[in-house]
């Protein structure tokens, strides 16, 4: 019994309507609650919710430890964080919640007065730090040759629950 990968490199989650259509298709094909999006880590399937902690959060944690000036700049500049790409496309925003969770866990406070983008939209970003903290720039934890975005999109897979031993 366990998860069995049935599709690799399933790509970006995409806009809300596309995500919901894909999820309905997987429900139809594999059964409701019998499929899961995730990643193969150390030879084992890890559901995406768990990978948010072990890969996504850890990637930002490692970035801030390696680049403390980025963290200080963000803390002193930002009052609010936003993801302009997610807002414009209704795609999933992972970087803002992850960074805010890092701030919370470390007892930090955004002390600035500005809205700071994390990432960009159509080549525009609010600040230089917006680009440096983009998942297109942050290195993936455990995969230093890949950016977080590359890892998150290229390594994503679909698994189904198998009752067979």
N, C-alpha and C positions, 0 to 999 in steps of 0.2 A: 504494500500500500504506500502511496505517496504521489508526489508531483512528477509528471512526465512532460518534458518540453515537447511541444508539437509544432511550434513556429518560432524561428529565430529572426532577429533583426526586424521586429515588427514596426519600427520607426516611431515617429513622433505621435503623440496623443492627438494633436491637432485641435481645431476649434470644437466647441461643445457639441454641435450637431453631428460632426464626423465621429467624435468619441462615442456618443450615444448610439449611433448607427452600428459602429463596430462592436460595441458591447451587446447590443441586441442580436447581432449575427453570431457572436460567440455563445450567447445564451441558447440560441436556436441550435447551433451546431454541437455544442458540448454539454448543454444543460446549465440551468441557473445554479450559481454557487459551486460549479465544478471546474471553473477555469480561474486562472490568476495570472496577472502580468507581473513579471519580476526579472531576476538576473541570475545567471550562473556565477556563483562566487565560491572559489576554492572547491570546485567540482560538485557543489550542491545548489539546488534551486532555492533562491531567497525571494520571497514575495516583495513587491515594490515598497510596501509600507515599511518593511524591515530594512530594505536597502536605502530608504530615505535617511535612516540613522547611520547605517554602517558605511555608506558611500557618500551620500549627498552632504549630510551634516559634517561628517568627518573631513570631507574635502575642504569645506569652508573653515573648519577648525584648524586644519593643517596650514591653510593659507594664512590665516590670521596669526598663527604662531610663527610662521616663516616671514611674514610681512607686517610686523606690529605697527608700522607707520600707516598702512592702509586702514587698520582698525581705528587708530587714533584720529585719522582724517575723517573717517566716516562718523565717528562718535561726535566730533566737534562741529561737523558741517550739517548733519541731518537732524531734522525734526521728524520727518516722515520718509519712509522708503516706498518706492513703487516700481512695478515692472511694466514699462510702457508697451513692450511686445505683447504681454499677456492681456493687458487692457485693450489693445487695438484688435487682437485676433480672437479673443475669448479662449486662448489656450491656457494650459495649466501653469500657475505661478508657483514654482518651487523655491526659487532663490530668495525672495523676500521673506516668506515664512521661516526659512532655514536660518537666514541671518538674524532675524528677530529672535528666534529661539536661542541662537548663540549668545546674543546680547543678554537675554533673560537668564540663561543658565550661568552666565559669568558675572551676574550682578551689575551689569553695565546699564547706562542710560544714554539714549540719543540726546545730546545736549545742544544741538544746532538749531537753526531757524529755517532750514531749507528742505524742500522736497528733493530727495536724491533718487535718481533712477538707478536701478540695478540692472544693467544691460542697456540695450538701445533699441530704437525702432527706426527703421528706414535710415540708418546711418547717423541718427541724432541721439545724443545722450546729454543729460543735464550737467554732468561734471566728468572730469577725467577719472575719478574714482569709479564712476558708473561702468566704465569699460574694464577697468582692472578687476572689478568684482563680478563681472559677467561670467556665467558658466562657460562661455566661449574662451575665457582666459584662465580661469582657475583650474589647476591640475586635479585630476581625479585621484582620490585616495586609493592607494594600492595599484594604481595604473599611471605612474608619473609621465609616461609618454603620451598620454591622452588628456585632452581637456575634459572637464566634468561633462560638458554638453556632448562631446564625442562619445564618451563612455555611456552616458544615460540613454542616448539614442541608438548607438550601434550595438550595444550589448543587451538591449531589452528583448525579452522573449515572452512567449505565451506558453503556459503549462496547464495541463488538465489533471484533475485528481483521478488516480487509478486505484481501484479497489483490489487489483491483482497484486499478489506478492512477488 
